[in-house]
Amino acid sequence: MTISRRNLIKMGMAAGTALSMPSVLRAQTEPTAARTVRMAMGSDLTVFDPIFTTTDPTQIHGLAIYDTLFALDSALKPQPQMVGKWAVSDDKKTYTFELRDGLAWHDGSSVTAADCVASIRRWGQSGGQLLMERARDISKKDDKTFTIVFKEPLAILTDMLARIAAPGPFIMREKDAERPFTEKVTTNIGSGPLKFNESLMKSGSSYTYDRNEKYVPRSEPSNGLAGGKVVKVDRVIWENIADQQTSLAALQAGEIDFISNPPADLYSVIESDPNLALQVLNKSGDDFCLRMNFLQKPFDSVKARQAILHLLDQEAFLRVAAPDPRFGRPVTSIFGNSTPYSNDENTGWFRKGGDPERAKQLFQEAGYAGEKIVILDPTSWAAAHAASQLLAATLQKIGINAELAPSDWGGIVARRGNKGPVESGGWSIFITTDPDYVQGDPISAVFHNASGDKAWFGWPKNDEYEALRGKWADVGTLEERKALAREMQRVWWDFVGDVRLGQIVSPIARRKTLTGLIEVPGFLVPFWNLRKDVA
């Protein structure tokens, strides 16, 4: 398919903006146009194992091809998904799960309890560490039944097994899940509602998912991520279109049906087009976060981290990352803005415009001697790219030797695991996001982990904070958790585990013929329940 120069000019006149770049879309073999949905997902899919990495594209891929034992409904309550029946012993230490009928892998083999046991153990090395610390035994009883036996009760088990926060507890084949989580699973065989079409994959360009005709949905209606996962189209094609104006032109021309992250400065163009719509699927949005490398200078010093906290002006970052004021607001709580645990403890550092003089003083107290600060700059992600540029300029303005390291998001993912100094390919700062609602669960939220080498990229470490976080699973009442949240936040902003840059709610753009999109916090779920109407 192509977008003609004439159509581009017509669209530019109607929108009041010039869209003069050629289309990058390719003709592909497809069932029918009416049964195929094409989606520009904003980022390339470079890693396919959703336990190995926490990146959004990989988690979205995981939601498409894998299934989970439990799933969150629209009220964020866990509901059985792969599980048919389950029970807990009187002492609350033994959970027994029986798989529902009809579960099968994409290769035709049956899903078994052994697959579930291996998958839980693998996920337990990354996202389910608390489960593994508490577990006495995880074992199968027969082909459809397995148990988890705890040394002490873990009341939040089903919440953990239904979590959306990356990495999610996806169920894989036993032979895949036997790999340690630090080694990528290289196959793409799940039991979920869509199958990954390896033969049509064009790395860096497009990824194709076909409806799993043998998938047996639950009988309940679709409800959030729970209920019946019914696929109403034959094929979904993930298009990797780097240029956002190109993707908008393709959406206007009907070459694609959906854009996951349309450019904010063109929202008015989309809203003025009678064939297009903006829609907020993730109403609690995402928290932008600045992660600093605790292992290398200068951010091995708490004073340098405090300098960043005092320096930054969240409202300035929101203006470049979310220019439309409808979709951005500051966030000063590590528990986000939308959770019951959001609070104002130890937030005296927050100041409109930031405090550059205080930041300069703190860098001096940290012994900063002009070391290069390397900021990983994701050029394929407009909001974070703009925020990274502003961050570099803000640091340079107070005399800090800051340098951007531009690459696409795949390059960021590859580099952020380097724990070495910047001279050896390491890094100092990168900007990322995590769902705001997830911040209310410090057990699973990657931003909340301050266990050093076991923590997420940046590797923050603080034993006092971790001791408080360790109490979360055992606190019984909402009020007790609110009090604990305040204590945790007090410690966090003292040692500065990271720096928040604001909460942003990002609408998607779609053609009005595409309906049925699932509205849940966290990740986009663009694969089941979709309906495409063709005039």
One Martini backbone bead per residue (centre of mass of N, CA, C, O) as a GRO file, in nm:
protein
  535
    1MET     BB    1   0.100   0.033   0.015
    2THR     BB    2   0.004   0.381  -0.046
    3ILE     BB    3   0.069   0.731  -0.023
    4SER     BB    4  -0.022   0.982  -0.188
    5ARG     BB    5   0.053   1.302  -0.264
    6ARG     BB    6  -0.237   1.398  -0.292
    7ASN     BB    7  -0.339   1.292  -0.015
    8LEU     BB    8  -0.141   1.444   0.156
    9ILE     BB    9  -0.234   1.726   0.077
   10LYS     BB   10  -0.527   1.694   0.165
   11MET     BB   11  -0.461   1.633   0.464
   12GLY     BB   12  -0.302   1.890   0.517
   13MET     BB   13  -0.533   2.089   0.462
   14ALA     BB   14  -0.735   1.972   0.673
   15ALA     BB   15  -0.515   1.988   0.925
   16GLY     BB   16  -0.286   2.217   0.899
   17THR     BB   17  -0.066   2.007   0.787
   18ALA     BB   18   0.232   1.863   0.681
   19LEU     BB   19   0.223   1.541   0.496
   20SER     BB   20   0.517   1.431   0.302
   21MET     BB   21   0.556   1.138   0.357
   22PRO     BB   22   0.606   0.827   0.293
   23SER     BB   23   0.513   0.520   0.289
   24VAL     BB   24   0.601   0.202   0.483
   25LEU     BB   25   0.406   0.010   0.382
   26ARG     BB   26   0.307  -0.328   0.324
   27ALA     BB   27   0.227  -0.579   0.142
   28GLN     BB   28   0.018  -0.850   0.259
   29THR     BB   29  -0.077  -1.136   0.353
   30GLU     BB   30  -0.436  -1.181   0.394
   31PRO     BB   31  -0.734  -1.264   0.455
   32THR     BB   32  -0.886  -0.976   0.514
   33ALA     BB   33  -0.947  -0.654   0.566
   34ALA     BB   34  -1.191  -0.698   0.768
   35ARG     BB   35  -0.995  -0.928   0.937
   36THR     BB   36  -0.773  -0.692   0.964
   37VAL     BB   37  -0.535  -0.554   1.194
   38ARG     BB   38  -0.359  -0.243   1.209
   39MET     BB   39  -0.071  -0.160   1.426
   40ALA     BB   40   0.080   0.114   1.580
   41MET     BB   41   0.300   0.063   1.867
   42GLY     BB   42   0.578   0.267   1.882
   43SER     BB   43   0.746  -0.008   1.917
   44ASP     BB   44   0.973  -0.239   1.911
   45LEU     BB   45   1.012  -0.599   1.887
   46THR     BB   46   1.304  -0.745   2.044
   47VAL     BB   47   1.156  -0.907   2.276
   48PHE     BB   48   0.969  -1.225   2.360
   49ASP     BB   49   1.030  -1.244   2.674
   50PRO     BB   50   0.825  -1.161   2.960
   51ILE     BB   51   1.051  -1.242   3.184
   52PHE     BB   52   1.322  -1.108   3.089
   53THR     BB   53   1.136  -0.847   3.043
   54THR     BB   54   0.961  -0.513   3.104
   55THR     BB   55   0.872  -0.430   2.840
   56ASP     BB   56   0.593  -0.339   2.680
   57PRO     BB   57   0.604  -0.499   2.412
   58THR     BB   58   0.650  -0.777   2.552
   59GLN     BB   59   0.390  -0.777   2.725
   60ILE     BB   60   0.193  -0.760   2.490
   61HIS     BB   61   0.284  -1.019   2.359
   62GLY     BB   62   0.215  -1.198   2.602
   63LEU     BB   63  -0.096  -1.138   2.604
   64ALA     BB   64  -0.145  -1.276   2.325
   65ILE     BB   65   0.003  -1.583   2.358
   66TYR     BB   66  -0.059  -1.595   2.653
   67ASP     BB   67  -0.145  -1.715   2.974
   68THR     BB   68  -0.326  -1.710   3.288
   69LEU     BB   69  -0.446  -1.810   3.588
   70PHE     BB   70  -0.508  -1.510   3.635
   71ALA     BB   71  -0.734  -1.215   3.626
   72LEU     BB   72  -0.822  -0.887   3.580
   73ASP     BB   73  -1.071  -0.696   3.628
   74SER     BB   74  -1.225  -0.384   3.614
   75ALA     BB   75  -1.180  -0.385   3.950
   76LEU     BB   76  -0.904  -0.537   4.014
   77LYS     BB   77  -0.992  -0.842   4.035
   78PRO     BB   78  -0.932  -1.163   4.080
   79GLN     BB   79  -0.965  -1.417   3.822
   80PRO     BB   80  -1.016  -1.694   3.675
   81GLN     BB   81  -0.860  -1.852   3.387
   82MET     BB   82  -0.704  -2.134   3.377
   83VAL     BB   83  -0.860  -2.179   3.619
   84GLY     BB   84  -1.125  -2.373   3.756
   85LYS     BB   85  -1.014  -2.466   4.043
   86TRP     BB   86  -0.996  -2.363   4.398
   87ALA     BB   87  -0.803  -2.393   4.714
   88VAL     BB   88  -0.784  -2.346   5.076
   89SER     BB   89  -0.664  -2.397   5.364
   90ASP     BB   90  -0.723  -2.339   5.694
   91ASP     BB   91  -0.410  -2.225   5.734
   92LYS     BB   92  -0.329  -2.073   5.454
   93LYS     BB   93  -0.081  -2.267   5.310
   94THR     BB   94  -0.269  -2.427   5.095
   95TYR     BB   95  -0.280  -2.445   4.740
   96THR     BB   96  -0.532  -2.553   4.501
   97PHE     BB   97  -0.506  -2.631   4.145
   98GLU     BB   98  -0.735  -2.647   3.862
   99LEU     BB   99  -0.760  -2.695   3.543
  100ARG     BB  100  -0.915  -2.625   3.274
  101ASP     BB  101  -1.068  -2.700   3.002
  102GLY     BB  102  -0.901  -2.672   2.675
  103LEU     BB  103  -0.595  -2.657   2.715
  104ALA     BB  104  -0.354  -2.538   2.462
  105TRP     BB  105  -0.104  -2.545   2.260
  106HIS     BB  106   0.006  -2.434   1.950
  107ASP     BB  107   0.125  -2.742   1.898
  108GLY     BB  108  -0.128  -2.928   2.047
  109SER     BB  109  -0.062  -2.955   2.326
  110SER     BB  110  -0.110  -2.992   2.656
  111VAL     BB  111  -0.182  -2.840   2.939
  112THR     BB  112   0.003  -2.856   3.246
  113ALA     BB  113   0.104  -2.859   3.568
  114ALA     BB  114   0.409  -2.857   3.497
  115ASP     BB  115   0.403  -2.589   3.349
  116CYS     BB  116   0.313  -2.417   3.592
  117VAL     BB  117   0.543  -2.477   3.786
  118ALA     BB  118   0.775  -2.376   3.602
  119SER     BB  119   0.663  -2.087   3.560
  120ILE     BB  120   0.656  -1.995   3.854
  121ARG     BB  121   0.957  -2.037   3.908
  122ARG     BB  122   1.060  -1.839   3.696
  123TRP     BB  123   0.901  -1.587   3.788
  124GLY     BB  124   1.021  -1.601   4.085
  125GLN     BB  125   1.305  -1.471   3.995
  126SER     BB  126   1.151  -1.188   3.956
  127GLY     BB  127   0.828  -1.110   4.019
  128GLY     BB  128   0.811  -1.374   4.252
  129GLN     BB  129   0.995  -1.358   4.513
  130LEU     BB  130   0.799  -1.378   4.753
  131LEU     BB  131   0.685  -1.650   4.689
  132MET     BB  132   0.959  -1.805   4.710
  133GLU     BB  133   1.022  -1.726   5.006
  134ARG     BB  134   0.744  -1.866   5.119
  135ALA     BB  135   0.789  -2.131   4.985
  136ARG     BB  136   0.799  -2.486   5.025
  137ASP     BB  137   0.603  -2.581   4.774
  138ILE     BB  138   0.597  -2.680   4.416
  139SER     BB  139   0.347  -2.906   4.280
  140LYS     BB  140   0.233  -3.179   4.128
  141LYS     BB  141  -0.045  -3.419   4.122
  142ASP     BB  142  -0.139  -3.386   3.825
  143ASP     BB  143  -0.206  -3.283   3.507
  144LYS     BB  144  -0.428  -3.054   3.651
  145THR     BB  145  -0.267  -3.047   3.935
  146PHE     BB  146  -0.162  -2.805   4.190
  147THR     BB  147   0.068  -2.684   4.445
  148ILE     BB  148   0.099  -2.437   4.716
  149VAL     BB  149   0.336  -2.422   4.982
  150PHE     BB  150   0.361  -2.252   5.288
  151LYS     BB  151   0.525  -2.128   5.567
  152GLU     BB  152   0.339  -1.878   5.523
  153PRO     BB  153   0.106  -1.677   5.467
  154LEU     BB  154  -0.040  -1.554   5.134
  155ALA     BB  155  -0.300  -1.349   5.061
  156ILE     BB  156  -0.181  -1.228   4.765
  157LEU     BB  157  -0.160  -1.454   4.549
  158THR     BB  158  -0.384  -1.396   4.331
  159ASP     BB  159  -0.281  -1.114   4.271
  160MET     BB  160  -0.005  -1.206   4.164
  161LEU     BB  161  -0.127  -1.404   3.935
  162ALA     BB  162  -0.285  -1.128   3.805
  163ARG     BB  163  -0.077  -0.943   3.723
  164ILE     BB  164   0.046  -0.674   3.516
  165ALA     BB  165   0.302  -0.625   3.616
  166ALA     BB  166   0.619  -0.622   3.532
  167PRO     BB  167   0.649  -0.935   3.522
  168GLY     BB  168   0.437  -1.158   3.414
  169PRO     BB  169   0.257  -1.472   3.494
  170PHE     BB  170   0.330  -1.657   3.255
  171ILE     BB  171   0.245  -1.945   3.073
  172MET     BB  172   0.462  -2.212   2.995
  173ARG     BB  173   0.639  -2.437   2.883
  174GLU     BB  174   0.841  -2.640   3.048
  175LYS     BB  175   1.089  -2.628   2.843
  176ASP     BB  176   1.097  -2.313   2.871
  177ALA     BB  177   1.076  -2.268   3.194
  178GLU     BB  178   1.361  -2.405   3.266
  179ARG     BB  179   1.476  -2.151   3.227
  180PRO     BB  180   1.630  -1.899   3.318
  181PHE     BB  181   1.541  -1.562   3.328
  182THR     BB  182   1.833  -1.478   3.192
  183GLU     BB  183   1.712  -1.656   2.959
  184LYS     BB  184   1.589  -1.669   2.660
  185VAL     BB  185   1.303  -1.731   2.501
  186THR     BB  186   1.274  -1.840   2.150
  187THR     BB  187   0.995  -1.909   2.155
  188ASN     BB  188   0.621  -1.874   2.043
  189ILE     BB  189   0.460  -2.079   2.256
  190GLY     BB  190   0.135  -2.082   2.349
  191SER     BB  191  -0.227  -2.058   2.487
  192GLY     BB  192  -0.351  -1.826   2.356
  193PRO     BB  193  -0.562  -1.638   2.135
  194LEU     BB  194  -0.279  -1.606   1.988
  195LYS     BB  195  -0.059  -1.644   1.709
  196PHE     BB  196   0.260  -1.655   1.610
  197ASN     BB  197   0.394  -1.551   1.287
  198GLU     BB  198   0.696  -1.638   1.180
  199SER     BB  199   0.681  -1.619   0.859
  200LEU     BB  200   0.589  -1.290   0.880
  201MET     BB  201   0.835  -1.188   1.002
  202LYS     BB  202   0.978  -0.843   1.029
  203SER     BB  203   1.236  -0.732   1.151
  204GLY     BB  204   1.161  -0.399   1.247
  205SER     BB  205   0.853  -0.394   1.106
  206SER     BB  206   0.677  -0.681   1.149
  207TYR     BB  207   0.396  -0.845   1.329
  208THR     BB  208   0.214  -1.157   1.340
  209TYR     BB  209  -0.131  -1.239   1.429
  210ASP     BB  210  -0.329  -1.524   1.486
  211ARG     BB  211  -0.599  -1.685   1.527
  212ASN     BB  212  -0.692  -1.917   1.774
  213GLU     BB  213  -0.908  -2.163   1.687
  214LYS     BB  214  -0.852  -2.353   1.962
  215TYR     BB  215  -0.948  -2.157   2.154
  216VAL     BB  216  -1.088  -2.158   2.492
  217PRO     BB  217  -1.300  -1.972   2.629
  218ARG     BB  218  -1.452  -1.838   2.856
  219SER     BB  219  -1.794  -1.796   2.946
  220GLU     BB  220  -1.749  -1.530   3.034
  221PRO     BB  221  -1.750  -1.219   3.004
  222SER     BB  222  -1.581  -0.963   2.925
  223ASN     BB  223  -1.347  -0.833   3.196
  224GLY     BB  224  -1.111  -0.689   3.117
  225LEU     BB  225  -0.884  -0.961   3.153
  226ALA     BB  226  -1.128  -1.119   3.195
  227GLY     BB  227  -1.276  -1.377   3.080
  228GLY     BB  228  -1.354  -1.388   2.755
  229LYS     BB  229  -1.120  -1.447   2.489
  230VAL     BB  230  -1.232  -1.291   2.204
  231VAL     BB  231  -1.164  -1.333   1.864
  232LYS     BB  232  -1.290  -1.114   1.584
  233VAL     BB  233  -1.031  -1.168   1.421
  234ASP     BB  234  -0.771  -1.306   1.216
  235ARG     BB  235  -0.570  -1.044   1.224
  236VAL     BB  236  -0.263  -0.902   1.363
  237ILE     BB  237  -0.062  -0.609   1.288
  238TRP     BB  238   0.258  -0.508   1.377
  239GLU     BB  239   0.366  -0.184   1.333
  240ASN     BB  240   0.686  -0.027   1.259
  241ILE     BB  241   0.663   0.325   1.297
  242ALA     BB  242   0.876   0.575   1.359
  243ASP     BB  243   0.705   0.790   1.226
  244GLN     BB  244   0.434   0.971   1.338
  245GLN     BB  245   0.330   1.110   1.078
  246THR     BB  246   0.315   0.856   0.913
  247SER     BB  247   0.107   0.711   1.091
  248LEU     BB  248  -0.113   0.925   1.059
  249ALA     BB  249  -0.141   0.909   0.755
  250ALA     BB  250  -0.222   0.608   0.759
  251LEU     BB  251  -0.477   0.645   0.927
  252GLN     BB  252  -0.623   0.844   0.736
  253ALA     BB  253  -0.599   0.630   0.485
  254GLY     BB  254  -0.650   0.325   0.610
  255GLU     BB  255  -0.380   0.145   0.656
  256ILE     BB  256  -0.452   0.188   0.950
  257ASP     BB  257  -0.627   0.151   1.286
  258PHE     BB  258  -0.376   0.218   1.491
  259ILE     BB  259  -0.238   0.422   1.767
  260SER     BB  260  -0.065   0.414   2.065
  261ASN     BB  261   0.127   0.703   2.017
  262PRO     BB  262   0.036   0.985   1.952
  263PRO     BB  263   0.104   1.296   1.878
  264ALA     BB  264   0.030   1.560   2.080
  265ASP     BB  265   0.043   1.796   1.853
  266LEU     BB  266  -0.205   1.611   1.689
  267TYR     BB  267  -0.480   1.590   1.835
  268SER     BB  268  -0.648   1.798   1.673
  269VAL     BB  269  -0.637   1.645   1.408
  270ILE     BB  270  -0.786   1.394   1.504
  271GLU     BB  271  -1.047   1.537   1.621
  272SER     BB  272  -1.117   1.665   1.321
  273ASP     BB  273  -1.156   1.377   1.223
  274PRO     BB  274  -1.437   1.187   1.132
  275ASN     BB  275  -1.263   0.893   1.134
  276LEU     BB  276  -1.149   0.972   1.419
  277ALA     BB  277  -1.008   0.875   1.752
  278LEU     BB  278  -0.979   0.939   2.083
  279GLN     BB  279  -0.852   0.709   2.349
  280VAL     BB  280  -0.872   0.613   2.687
  281LEU     BB  281  -0.750   0.318   2.836
  282ASN     BB  282  -0.547   0.448   3.056
  283LYS     BB  283  -0.670   0.635   3.317
  284SER     BB  284  -0.407   0.637   3.517
  285GLY     BB  285  -0.158   0.591   3.372
  286ASP     BB  286   0.178   0.722   3.377
  287ASP     BB  287   0.498   0.719   3.528
  288PHE     BB  288   0.755   0.920   3.516
  289CYS     BB  289   1.107   0.812   3.524
  290LEU     BB  290   1.422   0.857   3.688
  291ARG     BB  291   1.708   0.664   3.640
  292MET     BB  292   1.981   0.582   3.848
  293ASN     BB  293   2.320   0.490   3.886
  294PHE     BB  294   2.438   0.346   4.183
  295LEU     BB  295   2.730   0.220   4.077
  296GLN     BB  296   2.804   0.513   3.970
  297LYS     BB  297   2.930   0.790   3.887
  298PRO     BB  298   2.762   1.016   4.092
  299PHE     BB  299   2.509   0.811   4.200
  300ASP     BB  300   2.654   0.684   4.460
  301SER     BB  301   2.553   0.955   4.568
  302VAL     BB  302   2.308   1.103   4.752
  303LYS     BB  303   2.363   1.399   4.677
  304ALA     BB  304   2.326   1.366   4.369
  305ARG     BB  305   2.034   1.264   4.386
  306GLN     BB  306   1.923   1.514   4.534
  307ALA     BB  307   1.990   1.713   4.312
  308ILE     BB  308   1.783   1.606   4.108
  309LEU     BB  309   1.531   1.643   4.282
  310HIS     BB  310   1.569   1.964   4.304
  311LEU     BB  311   1.603   2.050   4.000
  312LEU     BB  312   1.333   1.953   3.897
  313ASP     BB  313   1.061   2.041   3.669
  314GLN     BB  314   0.770   1.897   3.613
  315GLU     BB  315   0.617   2.105   3.438
  316ALA     BB  316   0.831   2.114   3.215
  317PHE     BB  317   0.813   1.812   3.137
  318LEU     BB  318   0.511   1.811   3.068
  319ARG     BB  319   0.527   2.016   2.830
  320VAL     BB  320   0.699   1.808   2.648
  321ALA     BB  321   0.543   1.524   2.698
  322ALA     BB  322   0.244   1.688   2.766
  323PRO     BB  323   0.105   1.954   2.621
  324ASP     BB  324  -0.168   1.855   2.711
  325PRO     BB  325  -0.327   1.933   3.011
  326ARG     BB  326  -0.528   1.683   3.018
  327PHE     BB  327  -0.259   1.457   3.039
  328GLY     BB  328  -0.114   1.615   3.295
  329ARG     BB  329   0.070   1.561   3.616
  330PRO     BB  330   0.197   1.571   3.903
  331VAL     BB  331   0.431   1.356   4.106
  332THR     BB  332   0.526   1.281   4.464
  333SER     BB  333   0.444   0.986   4.488
  334ILE     BB  334   0.541   0.651   4.497
  335PHE     BB  335   0.208   0.581   4.487
  336GLY     BB  336   0.094   0.788   4.328
  337ASN     BB  337  -0.236   0.925   4.236
  338SER     BB  338  -0.455   0.652   4.219
  339THR     BB  339  -0.400   0.548   4.502
  340PRO     BB  340  -0.456   0.484   4.844
  341TYR     BB  341  -0.125   0.557   4.912
  342SER     BB  342  -0.118   0.834   4.855
  343ASN     BB  343   0.126   1.091   4.958
  344ASP     BB  344   0.313   1.376   5.145
  345GLU     BB  345   0.565   1.252   5.242
  346ASN     BB  346   0.859   1.409   5.207
  347THR     BB  347   0.783   1.681   4.986
  348GLY     BB  348   0.960   1.954   5.022
  349TRP     BB  349   1.121   1.950   4.742
  350PHE     BB  350   0.883   2.056   4.604
  351ARG     BB  351   0.914   2.288   4.318
  352LYS     BB  352   0.844   2.539   4.133
  353GLY     BB  353   1.115   2.523   3.900
  354GLY     BB  354   1.286   2.439   4.108
  355ASP     BB  355   1.649   2.416   4.249
  356PRO     BB  356   1.945   2.495   4.123
  357GLU     BB  357   2.117   2.587   4.368
  358ARG     BB  358   2.078   2.333   4.539
  359ALA     BB  359   2.194   2.141   4.329
  360LYS     BB  360   2.479   2.257   4.314
  361GLN     BB  361   2.548   2.211   4.611
  362LEU     BB  362   2.508   1.898   4.612
  363PHE     BB  363   2.723   1.833   4.402
  364GLN     BB  364   2.955   1.945   4.571
  365GLU     BB  365   2.906   1.755   4.820
  366ALA     BB  366   2.957   1.494   4.630
  367GLY     BB  367   3.225   1.557   4.451
  368TYR     BB  368   3.192   1.676   4.184
  369ALA     BB  369   3.434   1.644   3.880
  370GLY     BB  370   3.304   1.623   3.574
  371GLU     BB  371   3.160   1.385   3.516
  372LYS     BB  372   3.011   1.194   3.295
  373ILE     BB  373   2.667   1.216   3.189
  374VAL     BB  374   2.466   0.954   3.070
  375ILE     BB  375   2.184   0.980   2.849
  376LEU     BB  376   1.934   0.791   2.757
  377ASP     BB  377   1.794   0.831   2.413
  378PRO     BB  378   1.469   0.782   2.285
  379THR     BB  379   1.393   0.849   1.955
  380SER     BB  380   1.119   0.654   1.930
  381TRP     BB  381   1.022   0.837   2.190
  382ALA     BB  382   0.902   1.139   2.213
  383ALA     BB  383   0.864   1.205   2.517
  384ALA     BB  384   1.145   1.096   2.616
  385HIS     BB  385   1.316   1.259   2.423
  386ALA     BB  386   1.231   1.539   2.526
  387ALA     BB  387   1.309   1.487   2.824
  388SER     BB  388   1.611   1.429   2.774
  389GLN     BB  389   1.682   1.703   2.653
  390LEU     BB  390   1.597   1.869   2.900
  391LEU     BB  391   1.785   1.735   3.101
  392ALA     BB  392   2.051   1.811   2.970
  393ALA     BB  393   2.005   2.119   2.974
  394THR     BB  394   1.966   2.145   3.283
  395LEU     BB  395   2.246   2.041   3.363
  396GLN     BB  396   2.423   2.232   3.191
  397LYS     BB  397   2.323   2.499   3.329
  398ILE     BB  398   2.488   2.393   3.611
  399GLY     BB  399   2.769   2.245   3.498
  400ILE     BB  400   2.704   1.969   3.373
  401ASN     BB  401   2.835   1.671   3.217
  402ALA     BB  402   2.610   1.624   2.972
  403GLU     BB  403   2.504   1.331   2.769
  404LEU     BB  404   2.377   1.202   2.484
  405ALA     BB  405   2.237   0.861   2.394
  406PRO     BB  406   2.123   0.778   2.103
  407SER     BB  407   1.826   0.567   2.045
  408ASP     BB  408   1.640   0.325   2.036
  409TRP     BB  409   1.467   0.132   2.251
  410GLY     BB  410   1.632  -0.124   2.199
  411GLY     BB  411   1.903   0.008   2.282
  412ILE     BB  412   1.826   0.067   2.572
  413VAL     BB  413   1.771  -0.223   2.662
  414ALA     BB  414   2.063  -0.323   2.600
  415ARG     BB  415   2.222  -0.102   2.788
  416ARG     BB  416   2.087  -0.095   3.086
  417GLY     BB  417   2.246  -0.369   3.185
  418ASN     BB  418   2.498  -0.200   3.221
  419LYS     BB  419   2.721  -0.170   3.512
  420GLY     BB  420   2.921   0.006   3.400
  421PRO     BB  421   3.092   0.244   3.291
  422VAL     BB  422   3.076   0.477   3.043
  423GLU     BB  423   3.352   0.382   2.912
  424SER     BB  424   3.194   0.074   2.895
  425GLY     BB  425   2.878   0.136   2.809
  426GLY     BB  426   2.737   0.282   3.010
  427TRP     BB  427   2.536   0.464   3.258
  428SER     BB  428   2.328   0.717   3.438
  429ILE     BB  429   2.052   0.779   3.266
  430PHE     BB  430   1.693   0.703   3.251
  431ILE     BB  431   1.377   0.703   3.089
  432THR     BB  432   1.056   0.598   3.219
  433THR     BB  433   0.774   0.372   3.278
  434ASP     BB  434   0.476   0.328   3.491
  435PRO     BB  435   0.204   0.244   3.623
  436ASP     BB  436   0.028   0.410   3.856
  437TYR     BB  437  -0.135   0.173   3.993
  438VAL     BB  438   0.118  -0.008   4.062
  439GLN     BB  439   0.228   0.175   4.305
  440GLY     BB  440   0.021   0.021   4.512
  441ASP     BB  441   0.243  -0.233   4.464
  442PRO     BB  442   0.549  -0.287   4.611
  443ILE     BB  443   0.600  -0.585   4.538
  444SER     BB  444   0.574  -0.551   4.203
  445ALA     BB  445   0.699  -0.283   4.167
  446VAL     BB  446   0.994  -0.194   4.024
  447PHE     BB  447   1.042   0.090   4.155
  448HIS     BB  448   1.037  -0.026   4.471
  449ASN     BB  449   1.304  -0.163   4.442
  450ALA     BB  450   1.593  -0.176   4.702
  451SER     BB  451   1.810  -0.451   4.649
  452GLY     BB  452   2.005  -0.386   4.429
  453ASP     BB  453   2.085  -0.644   4.232
  454LYS     BB  454   1.759  -0.718   4.254
  455ALA     BB  455   1.696  -0.477   4.117
  456TRP     BB  456   1.630  -0.256   3.904
  457PHE     BB  457   1.734  -0.043   3.696
  458GLY     BB  458   1.999   0.114   3.901
  459TRP     BB  459   2.019  -0.039   4.176
  460PRO     BB  460   1.884   0.022   4.436
  461LYS     BB  461   1.985   0.083   4.794
  462ASN     BB  462   1.788   0.002   5.104
  463ASP     BB  463   1.736  -0.148   5.404
  464GLU     BB  464   1.511   0.011   5.542
  465TYR     BB  465   1.308   0.002   5.314
  466GLU     BB  466   1.299  -0.312   5.274
  467ALA     BB  467   1.184  -0.372   5.555
  468LEU     BB  468   0.917  -0.227   5.500
  469ARG     BB  469   0.831  -0.376   5.239
  470GLY     BB  470   0.823  -0.663   5.381
  471LYS     BB  471   0.540  -0.589   5.538
  472TRP     BB  472   0.306  -0.564   5.329
  473ALA     BB  473   0.183  -0.866   5.313
  474ASP     BB  474   0.102  -0.849   5.647
  475VAL     BB  475  -0.092  -0.622   5.624
  476GLY     BB  476  -0.438  -0.597   5.698
  477THR     BB  477  -0.506  -0.289   5.664
  478LEU     BB  478  -0.553   0.006   5.513
  479GLU     BB  479  -0.443   0.193   5.737
  480GLU     BB  480  -0.176   0.042   5.778
  481ARG     BB  481  -0.076   0.085   5.488
  482LYS     BB  482  -0.075   0.390   5.490
  483ALA     BB  483   0.138   0.415   5.714
  484LEU     BB  484   0.358   0.253   5.569
  485ALA     BB  485   0.376   0.434   5.318
  486ARG     BB  486   0.490   0.681   5.465
  487GLU     BB  487   0.751   0.549   5.564
  488MET     BB  488   0.862   0.469   5.289
  489GLN     BB  489   0.866   0.758   5.168
  490ARG     BB  490   1.056   0.888   5.365
  491VAL     BB  491   1.301   0.714   5.287
  492TRP     BB  492   1.310   0.748   4.980
  493TRP     BB  493   1.356   1.071   4.978
  494ASP     BB  494   1.635   1.044   5.119
  495PHE     BB  495   1.785   0.833   4.903
  496VAL     BB  496   1.677   0.831   4.618
  497GLY     BB  497   1.570   0.589   4.409
  498ASP     BB  498   1.425   0.819   4.244
  499VAL     BB  499   1.258   1.021   3.980
  500ARG     BB  500   0.980   1.205   3.926
  501LEU     BB  501   0.799   1.362   3.625
  502GLY     BB  502   0.506   1.242   3.601
  503GLN     BB  503   0.167   1.220   3.494
  504ILE     BB  504   0.044   1.026   3.207
  505VAL     BB  505  -0.221   1.043   2.973
  506SER     BB  506  -0.254   0.825   2.688
  507PRO     BB  507  -0.388   0.832   2.397
  508ILE     BB  508  -0.536   0.682   2.144
  509ALA     BB  509  -0.560   0.602   1.794
  510ARG     BB  510  -0.856   0.564   1.579
  511ARG     BB  511  -1.066   0.418   1.395
  512LYS     BB  512  -1.414   0.404   1.407
  513THR     BB  513  -1.418   0.096   1.302
  514LEU     BB  514  -1.271   0.050   1.575
  515THR     BB  515  -1.369  -0.179   1.829
  516GLY     BB  516  -1.340  -0.313   2.167
  517LEU     BB  517  -1.150  -0.187   2.348
  518ILE     BB  518  -0.958  -0.234   2.629
  519GLU     BB  519  -1.005  -0.097   2.959
  520VAL     BB  520  -0.692  -0.071   3.120
  521PRO     BB  521  -0.453  -0.064   3.326
  522GLY     BB  522  -0.139  -0.014   3.175
  523PHE     BB  523  -0.172  -0.219   2.925
  524LEU     BB  524  -0.214  -0.287   2.619
  525VAL     BB  525  -0.511  -0.465   2.459
  526PRO     BB  526  -0.509  -0.526   2.105
  527PHE     BB  527  -0.639  -0.844   2.041
  528TRP     BB  528  -0.907  -0.865   2.192
  529ASN     BB  529  -1.249  -0.774   2.114
  530LEU     BB  530  -1.222  -0.684   1.840
  531ARG     BB  531  -1.379  -0.463   1.594
  532LYS     BB  532  -1.437  -0.449   1.233
  533ASP     BB  533  -1.579  -0.199   1.039
  534VAL     BB  534  -1.710  -0.201   0.702
  535ALA     BB  535  -1.855   0.008   0.462
   0.00000   0.00000   0.00000
